[in-house]
Amino acid sequence: QVQLVESGGGLVQPGGSRRLSCAASGFMFSTYVMSWYRQAPGKEREWVAWIRPVGTPTNYTDSVKGRFTISRDNAKNTVYLQMNSLKPEDTGVYFCKAVVDGRDPYWGQGTQVTVSS
C-alpha cells in the first residue's frame, strides 16, 4: 500500500519556522522526484518545491526562495520542507507528491500550516 503521510504543520506566528515531514512507504522512494505543494482556502493548489532523487538538485517557486528548503533522506524514505520567516500568505494545506516519468503521481493527505498572529 502506497502511503505519503505529511506531518509537522500547525499554528505559527509570522516570522516563525516549521519543518514539515513526509514519510513515504510502499514504493521505491529513492527513485522518485519529490515535491511539495500547498493550497490556501479558496485558492488553487500551487507547486512550492521539488527535489531530485539524489537530493542535491532542487527548485522553488519564487515566493519561497531564500526562506524554504526542501531536503530528503532516502534511508528514511522521508522528504522535508524547512520553512523559515513564515508569512500569513504561506498559510494553507501542504501536500507532498512523489512522481517518476511514466507513472501517475502519489499524493499525501496534507498537513495544515496556519501563519497568524
TINU-845621 format. One record per atom (N, C-alpha, C, O): z, x, y. Coordinates in steps of 0.1 Angstrom, whole numbers, plus 2048, in hexadecimal, padded with zeros to 3 digits. Atoms other than C-alpha are relative to their C-alpha. Example, Ala and Ser with C-alpha at 12.3 -4.5 7.8 and 13.67 -1.06 7.14 Angstrom:
// TINU-845621
8008097F4/84E87B7D3/80080980C/80781380C/8007F77F5/8478897F5/8087F880B/8097FD816/
// end
This chain:
// TINU-845621
8008087F4/800800800/80080980C/80981180E/8017F97F4/7F580E821/80A7FB80A/80B7EF80D/7F68047F6/81080E83C/80080A80B/7FF816809/7FD7F87F4/81381A85F/80B7F9808/80A7EE80C/7F48067FA/83581486E/80480780C/80981380B/7FC7FA7F4/83C81B892/80F7FE803/8147F47FF/7F28017FC/85F8218A0/80280880C/7F9810810/7FC7F87F4/87082F8BE/7FF7F980D/8037FE818/8018087F4/8688148D7/80E7FB805/8187FC7FE/7F48057FA/8818038ED/7FF7FF80F/7F4801815/7FF8017F1/88C7FE911/80380E806/80D815802/7FE7F37FA/88A81D927/7FD7FE80F/7F57F6813/8028017F1/88D82194D/7F5808804/7F18127FE/80B7F87FB/87182E962/80480F801/80F812806/7FE7F2800/86F854960/8078057F3/8088117F1/7FA7FC80C/87F85493E/7F68047F5/7EA8057F8/8087FB80B/87286091C/8037F97F4/80E7F47F2/7FE80580E/86D8538F9/7F68077F7/7EC80C7FC/8097FB80A/85E8618DA/7FE7F57F5/8077F17EE/80480980A/84B8498C4/7FC8077F3/7F78127F4/8047FB80D/84684F89F/7F87F67F9/7FA7EA7FA/808809809/82D841887/8008067F2/7FA8117F0/7FF7FB80E/835846862/7F57FA7F8/7F47ED7F7/80C805808/81784384B/8038027F1/80A80B7ED/7FF7FF80F/81583D826/7F47F97FA/7EE7F0800/80A807808/7FC83280C/7F1805802/7E87FF7FD/80E7FA7FE/7DE848818/80280F803/80D813805/8007F27FD/7D586C81E/80180380F/7F7805816/7FD7FF7F2/7E586F840/7FA80D806/7F480C811/8047F47FA/7DB893845/7F1801803/7EC80A80A/80E8007FE/7B688B844/7FC7F680B/7F07F680F/80380B7F7/7B886F85E/80280580F/80C80C812/7FD7FF7F2/7B4870884/80A7F5803/8087EA7FF/7F68097FC/7D2860892/8007FD80F/7FD806817/8008037F2/7D484D8B2/80B7F7804/8127F17FB/7F78097FA/7EC83A8C8/7F87F780A/7F07FB812/80580A7F7/7E281A8DA/80C7F8805/8177F9800/7F68087FA/7F68038F0/7FA7F3805/7EE7F3809/80480D7FB/7F47DF8FB/80B7F9808/8167F6803/7F68077F8/8067D0918/7FE7F17FF/7F37EC7FB/80180F801/80D7AA919/7F47FB808/7F37FE814/80B8067F9/7EE797922/7F4809803/7EB80580A/80B7F77FE/7D87B6922/7FA8057F3/7FF8037E8/8077FB80B/7BF7C690B/80780D7FB/80D814802/7FB7F4806/7CA7E18F3/7F880C805/7EC80B805/8077F47FC/7C2804900/80480C7F8/80F80D7F3/7FD7F4807/7BF8258F0/808809809/80680A815/7F77F77F9/7D983F8FA/7FD80E7FD/7FC816806/8027F2804/7D485E8E6/7FB8017F2/7FD7F87EA/8047FD80E/7C586D8C6/80380F7FD/805817806/7FE7F2805/7CC88C8B1/7F88027F3/7F87F97EA/8087FD80C/7B689C897/8098037F4/8148067F6/7F87FE80C/7C18A1873/80880E801/81380E7FC/7F97F3800/7C98C6879/80C800809/816806807/7F58037F7/7DE8BC896/7FF80680E/806801817/8007FA7F3/7D58D28B3/7F67F980A/7FB7F7815/8088077F7/7B78C08C2/8057F2803/8087EA7FA/7FB80C7FB/7C38A38D7/7F97FB80C/7F2803812/8058057F4/7B888C8F2/8087F4805/80F7EE7FC/7F880A7FA/7C887390A/7F87F880A/7EF7FD810/8058087F5/7BF857920/80580580D/81180B80E/7FD7F97F3/7C0862945/80E7FC805/81580480A/7F48057FB/7DE84D94D/80D8067FA/818805800/7F57FA807/7F585F935/7FF8107FF/8098167FB/8017F1801/7E8883938/80B807808/80E803813/7F57F97FA/80489B940/80D7FA7FE/817800801/7F4807803/81E882936/8037FE7F1/80E7FE7ED/7FE80380E/81887A912/7FA80B7F7/7F18127FB/8057F680A/8138918F4/8007FA7F2/80A7F57ED/80180480E/8068878D2/80180C7F7/7FC8167FA/7FF7F680A/80F89B8B4/8017FA7F3/8037EE7F1/7FF80580E/81089988F/80780A7F7/8068167F9/7FA7F880B/8238A6871/7FA7FB7F3/7FF7F17EE/80780480C/80C8A4853/8098007F4/8087F87EB/7F77FF80B/8288AE83C/8097F47FF/80E7F07F5/7F780C800/83C890847/7F87F3802/7FD7E8802/80880C7FF/81E87884A/8047F880D/8047EC80C/7FB8067F4/82987186E/7F880580C/7F681180D/8067FC7F3/818870890/80A7FB80A/8117F1809/7F78027F5/82C8718B0/7F97FE80D/7EE80380F/8058017F2/8278678D4/80C803809/8157FA80A/7F57FC7F6/83F8798EC/7FB7FA80E/7F17FE813/8038067F3/83F86590C/80B80480A/817801809/7F77FB7F6/84E87492B/7FC7F980D/7F17F480F/8038067F3/85086894F/7FA7F27FF/7F07EF806/80680D803/84B845944/8007F780D/8097F8815/8028097F5/83F82B95D/8007F17FB/7FD7EF7EF/80180E805/84180595C/7F37FC7FA/7F27F47F1/80D804806/81C803955/7FE8067F2/7F48037EC/8017FC80D/822815935/8067F67F6/8057F87EA/7FB80A808/8337F6928/7F67FA7F7/7EB7F77FB/809806809/8237E7909/8058027F2/80E80A7EF/7FE7FE80E/8227E68E4/7F780C7FC/7EB80C7FF/8077F4804/8188088D6/7FD8007F1/8067FE7E9/80580080D/80380A8B7/7FB80D7FC/7F5814804/8077F4805/7F98278A1/7F47FB7F7/7F57F07F1/80C803807/7D7828891/7FC80C7F8/7FC8177FD/8057F6809/7C983C874/7F27FD7FD/7EE7F27F9/80E802802/7A4841870/7F980C7FB/7FC8187FF/80A7F5804/78A85685E/7F27F9800/7F17ED7FF/80E805800/764853860/7FD7F87F4/8007FC7E9/80580880B/75683784B/80A7F77FA/8077F07F0/7F5808805/777825845/8057F780B/8067FB817/7F98087F7/788808856/80D806804/81380C7FC/7F47FA7FC/7A581386B/80D7F97FA/80C7ED7F7/7F4806803/7C980D862/8087FF80C/808808815/7F88027F4/7E17FF87C/80E7FD7FC/8117F77F2/7F2804801/8067FD87F/8037F3807/7FA7ED80D/7FC80C7FA/8197DF88A/80480180F/8047F7816/7FD7FE7F3/8237EE8AB/80F801803/8177FC7FC/7F27FF7FB/8437F78BE/8007FE80F/7F8803816/8008047F2/84D7E98DF/80680B809/811810806/7FB7F77F5/8528008FD/8007F980D/7F67F4812/7FE8077F3/8607F191C/80680A80A/81180F808/7FB7F77F6/86380693B/8037F780C/7FB7F2813/7FB8097F5/8787F4955/80D805805/81680A7FD/7F37FD7FA/8957FA96C/8087F3802/8137F4807/
// end
